[in-house]
Amino acid sequence: MTDPGMILLGQTLSFCGDPFVVPPETTLRHEPRGAVLVRDGRIAAVGPAERVLRAPDAIGCPVVDHGNKLIMAGFVDCHIHYPQIDVIASYGTQLLEWLDRYTFPAEQRFADPGYAAVAADFFLDECLRNGITTACVYCTVHKGSVTAFFERAAARGLRMVAGKVCMDRNAPAGLTDTATSAYDDSKALIDTWHGHGRLGYAITPRFALTSTPEQMDALGALWRERPDVLMQTHIAENRDEIAAILEAFPHHADYLTIYEHFGLIGPGTVLAHCIHLTERERRALHDTGAAVAHCPTSNLFIGSGLCDVHGLHGPPGPVTMGLATDVGGGSSFSPFATMRAAYEVAQLRGATLHPVQAFYLATLGSAKALRLNDRIGNLMPGYDADIVVLGLTSTPLIARRMTTITEIWEGLFVQMILADDRAVDTVYAAGRVVHGSRRA
Ligand SMILES: [Zn+2]
């Protein structure tokens, strides 16, 4: 029997352009009384309610009325670490010491697949509670941590991307692999999980300080064999990190060229941070099509620096960029807190991040970074029905402030500055309720 479908009613919001290229307000399509027709896990139609409700294929569909709430694409977090749920809010360190003191001990617990499965469930609950329907996830060095994560994500029907962290130096013995085992384990995980349901794989060397040239060479070879998967790592986060990297790779003039040398940079590369870049690196990001994961709460919390978001969209041409929480370096799972921090980081650099740009980075921009912008990140016919329904009056202060706005983009700004998980009313994944009061 074919799916009878379902119609969601409420305010609807979608993008019809890139707000970094044309005036941001012109890239929004907002219907004050809109409707989304969902069928077979996909969006079949979006538009004014009266038009969608009268369409022949909508006749007889059950209707879910979300009232005056805002229906939009689920948030996409293009860089996060699921094993770091016990590391978030760790006191008093910057990157390299933070890794040694907090992160590496926490990640060693994921040698136990049972522990990993429980943590993965907690992590996914937290993502959904905050309206994140897709994330690009670092697991740990343990193959079982990836299996546990994918199993839990598959059980919920989510579109998630993840990879086994590869480290063969400068990490505790319990967290290291080798060049050969990193290649073999990653390849086996790709064969099992990439394309299974809605899951995708990302080859994941943690960063150049924890991978030997031999390991990066092996992972570059794997990516050449499987260019359909993503490649994620960290770069140019912290000045001490950069100094250590250039000492470890004395024959390379800058950080990015190391990854380039091993064939790890191109379309499908997702590079977290990109704060302290040389002019050559910045140009190479544009030329190669590698994407930037902007992690503003993490960059503020660990004291790493201020990413030049606007500069990265300027000459010699824009880079692909998404927004990311980077939990547990990041201090919140909330896309609102992350957009707020992105706004504040831009302010400290003397630039202004428009709310439409912020919401774009947190949805379609991140989807583009993950090469999924034809599937998720927007309310469009044919896209996955990964949808978040936001209450726009989730606290007394927000409710009061919303009475003063006249344009939807102003309302989005109020939300990104003041809202939190209380604004996330209902979350749908492939058309099924996965979070909220309407969950069966
Ligand atoms: Zn990270």
Residues whose N, C-alpha, C, O or C-beta is under 5 A from the ligand:
A	BS01	ZN	A272 D326
